[in-house]
C-alpha cells in the first residue's frame, strides 16, 4: 500500500484489545447515524475505520479469527447504542421483569454475530487495494440481509436507514429497497478508507453516485402529484396511554372513554367528518369481541356510516378449555357490522411469544407482555375496506420487513394500515426509528400508510414517504387527513430483492476485475 496519513497508519497498527476497543467505539458512534439523530457522517466514517482495522487484522496467522473479533466488537457497539431503548421494556413491569434487565445485553451481543460473520467472510477474500472495499460491502450487506431473515428476522437499523434526514435520498429505496441502499451506503463509507492511502477515485465515484441518487429523489418528489382518494377521510386516534396503565382493571373504563372522547371530537373548522376511524394496537385494553357493551357502543359510534379499525386482543378457548390469544386487528363496518379480523402472524420474540419457552420458564424468564403468549396468524391479508381501496393491516413491527408487507400472490392493496404500541420502545429513539422504517416501506411499495400509535408517532404517509399529517411522540390527540392515492408499483415493489442481488453480483465482478489488475 502507498504511504498512509498518520491517522490511518495509527489505526491499522493497533493490535489486541486496543483494536477491539476502537472497533467498539466506532460501532457505538456509528449508531448516531440512525434516528433520531440521523448524523450520517458518523455512520460512513465508522465503516471507514472498520475497513482500516481489518487492514491491520490482515497480517500474521489467524486473520479470519481476528476479523471476526473486530466485527463483533463493532456490531456490539452499534447495536448496544442503537437499540438501547430495549431497556424500557424491562421497566414497564419492574416487579416481574426488572431482574431480567442484564439479559438485555444478549440481543446486541447476538446481533453482533452477524457483523462478525460479515467481517470474517470479507477477510477470506481480503487483499490490498480497492477490491477489498467491494468485498467488504458485499459481505456486510449480505449479513444485514441474513439478519433480516434468519431466526424470524430483525432488520432494524439497516445501514440504508442512515439517510433518514434526506427524503430525497430515501427515494432510491423505490428502486433497490432498504437492502440495496444499505449496500451502497456501506460501500460509500468503506471507500473513505482509501483516503488514508491518498487514493480518492472510488470515494469520488461513490459521492457522484449518491449525488445522482439524490437528484433522482428530488425529481421523483417533484413530479409525483399529491393526489387523494375521493370521499375518504381518516381520523387517527392517539390516546397516549402509558403501557403500565393499559391493562389495569380500574383504569380500563377511563382508557375506553378517552378513546371515545378523542374519536367524537368535532372536525376542525372547515374539516369534513371522518369516514374511517383508526385506533392503535391493543387500543381497547380488553378483548373487545367478548364485551357486548363495547360492541354496542361501537355500533353507535359507526352509526352514521363510519368504519372503525382497531387493535384488540382476540381470546378463544381450545378443545381442552385452554386459552388461545391473538394480537388482532378488527375492522368494524358501518353500524358496527360484523367485523373483519386479522391476526398478527409475525410475532415479536420474547415480547409476544417466548422461544424455547419450556426451557426458559424453568429459570424464571418470561415474556415482557401480559398474558400467556400469543398464537400466530397465518399470513398477511387484504381486507375489503368499503368505500376506501382494499387495505393490508400491519400490526406493530410487521412493518419492518422489506418486501414482506404484502403476501405473495395476493392482490395489491390501495393502502397499508400500521397500528402499533410504541410505548414499549421508550420515550425517544425507538419510536423514531420505527417511524422511519414505516416511511421507507411506503417508498418501497409506493403505498400510503395510515399509522396509529398509542403514544406516537401517528401519521398519514404517502407513497413517497412524505408525512401528510402527524401527531408527535407522547402527545394526546387526533389526526384528520385524506387518504393519499397509491402510486404505480415502483421497481422494488415489482422485483423485490432481485435488484439487491444484482448489485451484489455487479460488485463481485468489480472486485474480481480490480484484483486482477
C-alpha positions in Angstrom: 0.0 0.0 0.0 1.1 3.6 -0.5 2.2 5.8 2.3 -0.5 6.3 4.8 -1.5 9.5 6.5 -0.8 9.3 10.3 -4.4 8.6 11.4 -4.7 5.7 9.0 -1.3 4.3 9.9 -2.2 4.5 13.6 -5.5 2.7 13.1 -4.0 -0.1 11.1 -1.2 -0.5 13.6 -3.5 -1.2 16.6 -3.4 -4.7 18.0 -5.1 -6.8 20.7 -7.6 -5.1 23.0 -6.8 -1.6 21.6 -8.0 -2.7 18.2 -11.2 -4.2 19.7 -11.8 -1.1 21.8 -11.6 1.2 18.7 -13.9 -1.1 16.8 -16.4 -1.0 19.7 -16.1 2.8 19.8 -16.6 3.2 16.1 -19.7 1.0 16.2 -21.1 3.0 19.1 -20.5 6.3 17.3 -22.0 4.8 14.1 -25.3 4.4 15.8 -25.8 8.2 15.9 -26.3 7.9 12.1 -29.7 6.4 12.8 -32.9 8.1 14.0 -33.4 10.2 15.9 -30.0 11.9 15.5 -29.6 10.8 11.8 -25.9 12.0 11.7 -24.9 10.1 8.5 -21.2 11.2 8.5 -20.7 9.2 11.8 -22.0 6.0 10.1 -19.9 6.5 7.0 -16.7 7.3 8.9 -17.3 4.3 11.2 -17.3 1.9 8.2 -14.0 3.5 7.0 -12.5 2.9 10.4 -13.7 -0.7 10.3 -12.0 -1.2 7.0 -8.7 0.1 8.3 -9.0 -2.1 11.4 -9.5 -5.1 9.1 -6.4 -4.0 7.1 -4.5 -4.3 10.4 -6.0 -7.6 11.2 -4.8 -9.0 7.8 -1.3 -9.8 9.0 0.1 -12.8 10.8 -1.6 -16.1 11.5 -5.4 -16.3 12.1 -6.6 -13.2 10.2 -10.2 -14.5 9.9 -10.4 -15.0 13.6 -9.1 -11.5 14.3 -11.5 -10.1 11.7 -14.4 -11.8 13.3 -13.5 -10.4 16.7 -13.2 -6.9 15.2 -16.6 -7.2 13.5 -18.2 -8.5 16.7 -16.8 -5.6 18.7 -18.0 -3.1 16.1 -21.5 -4.7 15.9 -21.8 -4.9 19.7 -21.1 -1.1 20.0 -23.5 -0.3 17.2 -26.4 -2.4 18.5 -25.8 -1.5 22.1 -26.2 2.2 21.5 -28.7 2.0 18.6 -31.0 -0.4 20.4 -30.6 1.0 24.0 -34.3 1.7 24.1 -35.0 -2.1 24.6 -34.1 -1.4 28.3 -37.5 0.3 28.7 -39.4 -2.9 28.0 -37.9 -4.3 31.3 -39.0 -1.2 33.2 -42.8 -1.3 32.4 -43.5 -4.1 34.8 -40.5 -3.9 37.1 -41.9 -6.2 39.7 -41.7 -9.2 37.3 -39.1 -8.3 34.7 -36.6 -5.9 36.2 -34.3 -8.7 37.4 -34.1 -9.8 33.7 -32.5 -6.5 32.7 -29.0 -7.9 32.3 -30.3 -10.2 29.7 -30.9 -7.1 27.5 -27.2 -7.4 26.6 -27.9 -10.7 24.9 -29.7 -9.0 22.0 -26.8 -6.6 20.9 -24.3 -9.4 21.6 -26.2 -11.8 19.5 -26.9 -9.4 16.6 -23.2 -8.5 16.6 -22.5 -12.1 15.5 -23.8 -11.0 12.0 -21.2 -8.3 11.9 -18.6 -10.8 13.0 -19.7 -13.1 10.2 -19.5 -10.3 7.6 -16.0 -9.3 8.6 -14.8 -12.9 8.8 -16.2 -13.6 5.3 -14.6 -10.4 3.9 -11.2 -11.4 5.3 -11.3 -14.7 3.4 -11.0 -12.6 0.2 -9.1 -9.7 1.7 -6.2 -8.1 -0.2 -4.6 -4.7 -0.5 -6.2 -2.2 -2.9 -9.7 -1.1 -3.7 -11.0 -4.6 -4.4 -11.3 -5.2 -0.7 -13.9 -2.3 -0.5 -16.3 -4.2 -2.7 -15.7 -7.5 -0.8 -16.3 -5.7 2.5 -19.5 -4.1 1.3 -20.8 -7.4 -0.2 -20.1 -9.3 3.0 -21.6 -6.7 5.4 -24.7 -6.1 3.2 -25.3 -9.8 2.8 -25.2 -10.3 6.6 -27.7 -7.5 7.0 -30.0 -9.4 4.7 -29.4 -12.5 6.8 -30.2 -10.6 9.9 -33.5 -9.6 8.4 -34.4 -13.2 7.6 -32.8 -15.7 10.0 -34.5 -16.7 13.3 -37.7 -14.8 12.4 -35.6 -11.8 11.3 -34.8 -8.4 12.9 -33.9 -5.9 10.1 -33.8 -2.9 12.5 -31.4 0.0 11.9 -30.2 -1.3 8.5 -27.4 0.9 7.1 -29.7 2.4 4.5 -31.8 4.0 7.3 -28.8 6.3 8.0 -30.2 8.6 5.3 -33.4 9.3 7.3 -32.6 13.1 7.3 -32.8 13.1 3.4 -36.2 12.2 2.0 -34.7 12.7 -1.5 -32.1 10.0 -0.9 -34.6 7.7 0.6 -36.4 7.7 -2.7 -33.8 5.3 -4.0 -35.4 2.6 -1.9 -38.2 2.6 -4.5 -35.5 1.2 -6.9 -33.4 -1.1 -4.8 -35.1 -1.4 -1.4 -33.6 -0.8 2.0 -31.1 -3.7 1.5 -29.8 -2.2 -1.8 -29.5 1.3 -0.3 -27.6 -0.3 2.7 -25.1 -1.9 0.3 -24.3 1.3 -1.4 -24.1 3.1 2.0 -21.6 0.6 3.3 -19.6 0.9 0.1 -19.6 4.7 0.3 -18.3 4.5 3.9 -15.7 1.9 3.1 -14.4 3.9 0.2 -13.5 6.7 2.6 -10.8 4.4 4.0 -8.9 4.8 0.7 -8.3 8.5 1.6 -5.9 7.2 4.3 -3.8 5.9 1.4 -4.3 9.1 -0.6 -6.4 7.3 -3.1 -9.6 9.1 -3.9 -11.1 7.8 -7.1 -13.6 5.3 -5.7 -14.7 7.7 -3.0 -15.2 10.4 -5.6 -17.2 7.9 -7.8 -19.4 6.9 -4.9 -20.1 10.5 -3.9 -21.1 11.2 -7.5 -23.4 8.2 -7.4 -25.1 9.4 -4.3 -25.4 12.9 -5.8 -27.2 11.2 -8.7 -29.5 9.3 -6.4 -30.3 12.5 -4.5 -31.1 14.1 -7.9 -33.4 11.2 -8.7 -35.1 11.6 -5.4 -35.6 15.3 -5.9 -37.1 14.7 -9.3 -39.4 11.9 -8.1 -40.7 14.1 -5.3 -41.3 17.0 -7.7 -43.1 15.1 -10.4 -45.3 12.9 -8.2 -48.6 14.7 -7.7 -50.3 14.9 -4.3 -53.5 13.0 -5.1 -56.1 11.7 -2.6 -58.7 9.1 -2.7 -62.0 10.9 -3.2 -64.6 10.6 -0.4 -62.3 9.1 2.2 -61.4 11.0 5.3 -59.2 9.4 8.0 -59.2 10.1 11.7 -56.2 8.5 13.6 -56.6 8.5 17.4 -53.5 8.7 19.6 -54.7 8.2 23.3 -51.1 8.2 24.8 -52.0 5.7 27.5 -48.9 4.5 29.3 -48.3 0.8 28.8 -48.3 0.1 32.6 -51.8 1.6 32.8 -53.4 -0.1 29.8 -54.4 -3.4 31.4 -55.1 -2.1 35.0 -58.7 -3.1 35.7 -59.7 0.1 37.5 -58.4 2.2 34.6 -59.9 0.3 31.6 -63.1 2.4 31.7 -61.1 5.6 31.8 -59.0 4.5 28.9 -62.1 3.5 26.9 -63.7 6.8 27.5 -60.5 8.6 26.3 -60.6 6.7 23.0 -64.3 7.7 22.6 -63.8 11.3 23.6 -61.0 11.8 21.1 -62.9 10.0 18.4 -66.0 12.2 18.9 -64.2 15.5 18.8 -65.7 17.7 16.1 -63.6 18.2 12.9 -61.5 21.3 12.9 -63.1 24.4 11.3 -64.0 23.6 7.7 -63.0 20.0 8.1 -65.0 17.1 6.9 -66.3 14.3 9.2 -64.2 11.2 9.2 -65.3 8.2 7.2 -62.6 5.9 8.8 -61.5 5.9 12.4 -58.3 4.1 13.3 -57.3 3.2 16.8 -53.8 1.8 17.8 -52.7 -1.7 18.5 -54.4 -3.3 21.5 -56.2 0.0 22.0 -59.2 -1.3 24.0 -57.1 -3.0 26.7 -59.6 -5.9 26.7 -60.9 -8.4 24.2 -63.4 -6.2 22.5 -65.3 -9.1 20.8 -66.1 -10.6 24.2 -67.7 -7.4 25.5 -71.3 -6.9 24.3 -71.4 -3.5 25.9 -68.3 -2.4 23.9 -69.8 -3.8 20.7 -73.0 -1.8 21.3 -71.0 1.4 21.7 -69.0 0.7 18.6 -72.3 0.2 16.7 -73.4 3.7 17.9 -70.0 5.2 17.0 -70.3 3.9 13.5 -74.0 4.5 13.0 -73.5 7.3 10.5 -71.6 5.2 8.0 -68.1 5.3 9.5 -65.7 2.4 9.6 -63.7 1.6 12.8 -60.3 -0.1 12.6 -58.9 -1.0 16.0 -56.4 -3.3 17.6 -57.6 -5.7 20.3 -56.6 -9.0 21.8 -58.7 -11.9 20.5 -59.3 -14.6 23.0 -60.7 -18.1 22.3 -60.7 -21.4 24.1 -59.4 -24.6 22.6 -60.9 -28.1 22.8 -59.3 -28.7 26.2 -60.6 -25.4 27.7 -57.3 -23.7 27.5 -56.9 -20.1 26.3 -55.8 -19.1 22.8 -54.9 -15.4 22.3 -54.2 -13.5 19.2 -52.9 -9.9 18.7 -55.6 -8.8 16.3 -57.0 -6.0 14.2 -60.7 -5.6 13.9 -62.4 -3.8 11.0 -66.0 -2.8 12.0 -68.2 -1.7 9.2 -70.9 1.0 9.4 -73.3 0.4 12.3 -70.8 -2.0 14.0 -71.3 -4.6 11.2 -69.8 -8.0 11.8 -66.0 -7.2 11.8 -63.3 -8.5 9.5 -60.4 -9.8 11.7 -56.7 -10.0 11.0 -54.4 -11.9 13.4 -50.8 -10.8 13.6 -48.6 -13.5 12.2 -45.1 -12.1 12.6 -44.8 -12.1 16.4 -42.1 -10.4 18.5 -39.8 -12.9 20.2 -39.8 -12.5 24.0 -42.5 -9.9 23.6 -45.4 -11.8 22.2 -44.1 -15.3 22.5 -41.2 -17.0 24.2 -38.8 -19.1 22.1 -37.8 -22.3 23.9 -40.5 -21.5 26.4 -40.3 -24.7 28.4 -36.5 -24.3 28.9 -36.5 -20.6 29.7 -39.5 -20.8 32.1 -37.6 -23.2 34.2 -35.1 -20.5 35.0 -37.8 -17.9 35.5 -37.5 -16.0 32.2 -40.8 -14.9 30.8 -42.0 -12.7 28.0 -42.5 -8.9 28.6 -46.2 -8.6 27.7 -49.0 -9.6 30.0 -50.8 -12.9 29.4 -49.5 -16.3 28.5 -48.3 -15.6 24.9 -49.9 -15.1 21.6 -50.7 -17.5 18.8 -49.5 -16.6 15.3 -51.9 -15.9 12.5 -51.5 -17.4 9.0 -50.1 -14.5 6.8 -50.9 -11.0 5.6 -54.4 -10.4 4.4 -56.0 -7.8 2.1 -59.2 -6.6 3.7 -62.2 -5.0 1.8 -62.5 -1.6 3.4 -65.8 -0.4 2.0 -65.6 2.9 0.0 -61.8 3.0 0.5 -59.5 0.8 -1.5 -58.7 -2.6 -0.1 -56.1 -2.4 2.6 -53.4 -4.6 4.2 -53.1 -4.4 8.0 -49.7 -4.5 9.7 -49.5 -4.8 13.4 -46.6 -3.1 15.1 -43.2 -4.4 13.9 -44.7 -6.3 10.9 -43.9 -3.1 9.0 -40.1 -3.5 9.5 -39.6 -6.3 6.9 -38.7 -5.1 3.4 -40.6 -6.8 0.6 -42.6 -8.8 3.1 -45.6 -6.5 3.9 -47.7 -7.9 1.1 -48.5 -11.6 0.8 -47.0 -13.1 -2.4 -49.7 -13.6 -5.0 -52.3 -11.5 -3.1 -53.9 -8.6 -4.9 -52.1 -5.3 -4.5 -53.8 -3.2 -1.8 -54.5 0.5 -2.1 -53.0 1.4 1.3 -51.4 -0.1 4.4 -52.7 0.3 8.0 -50.0 0.1 10.6 -51.3 0.0 14.2 -48.7 -0.1 16.9 -48.0 0.5 20.6 -44.5 2.1 20.6 -44.8 2.7 24.4 -42.8 -0.5 24.6 -39.9 1.2 22.8 -39.3 4.0 25.3 -39.8 7.8 25.0 -37.3 8.7 22.4 -35.1 6.7 20.0 -37.1 3.5 19.5 -40.4 5.2 18.3 -38.4 7.5 15.9 -36.6 4.5 14.4 -39.8 2.6 14.0 -41.5 5.5 12.3 -38.7 6.0 9.8 -38.9 2.3 8.9 -42.6 2.7 8.1 -41.8 5.6 5.8 -39.2 3.5 3.9 -41.9 0.8 3.5 -44.2 3.3 1.9 -41.5 4.4 -0.5 -40.6 0.8 -1.4 -44.1 -0.2 -2.1 -45.5 3.1 -3.4 -48.4 2.7 -1.0 -49.7 5.2 1.6 -49.6 4.2 5.2 -52.0 5.2 7.9 -50.1 4.7 11.2 -51.9 4.9 14.5 -49.6 4.6 17.5 -50.7 4.6 21.2 -48.1 7.0 22.4 -46.9 8.2 19.0 -45.7 8.7 16.4 -49.0 8.6 14.4 -49.1 9.8 10.9 -50.5 9.6 7.4 -47.7 8.9 5.0 -48.0 8.9 1.2 -46.3 6.6 -1.3 -43.2 8.8 -1.5 -42.7 8.7 2.3 -44.0 12.3 2.7 -45.7 12.9 6.0 -49.1 14.4 5.2 -50.3 14.7 8.9 -48.6 13.8 12.2 -49.2 13.5 15.9 -45.9 13.9 17.8 -44.4 11.5 20.2 -46.0 11.3 23.7 -48.9 13.6 22.7 -52.7 13.1 23.1 -54.7 14.0 20.0 -56.2 13.0 16.7 -55.2 13.4 13.1 -57.7 14.2 10.4 -56.4 13.8 6.9 -57.4 12.5 3.5 -56.1 9.1 2.3 -53.3 9.6 -0.3 -53.7 7.7 -3.5 -51.4 4.7 -4.2 -48.7 5.2 -6.7 -47.9 2.8 -9.6 -45.7 -0.1 -8.2 -42.1 1.1 -8.2 -39.2 -1.1 -9.3 -38.6 -2.6 -5.9 -42.3 -3.4 -5.4 -42.2 -5.4 -8.6 -38.9 -7.2 -8.3 -38.0 -7.1 -4.6 -34.6 -8.2 -3.5 -33.6 -9.2 -7.1 -32.3 -5.7 -7.5 -30.2 -6.1 -4.4 -28.8 -9.4 -5.7 -27.8 -7.8 -9.0 -26.0 -5.1 -7.0 -24.0 -7.7 -5.1 -23.2 -9.6 -8.3 -22.0 -6.4 -10.0 -19.8 -5.6 -7.0 -18.4 -9.1 -7.1 -17.4 -8.7 -10.7 -15.9 -5.3 -10.0 -13.9 -6.8 -7.1 -12.6 -9.6 -9.4 -11.6 -7.1 -12.1 -9.8 -4.9 -9.6 -8.0 -7.8 -8.0 -6.8 -9.0 -11.5 -5.4 -5.5 -12.1 
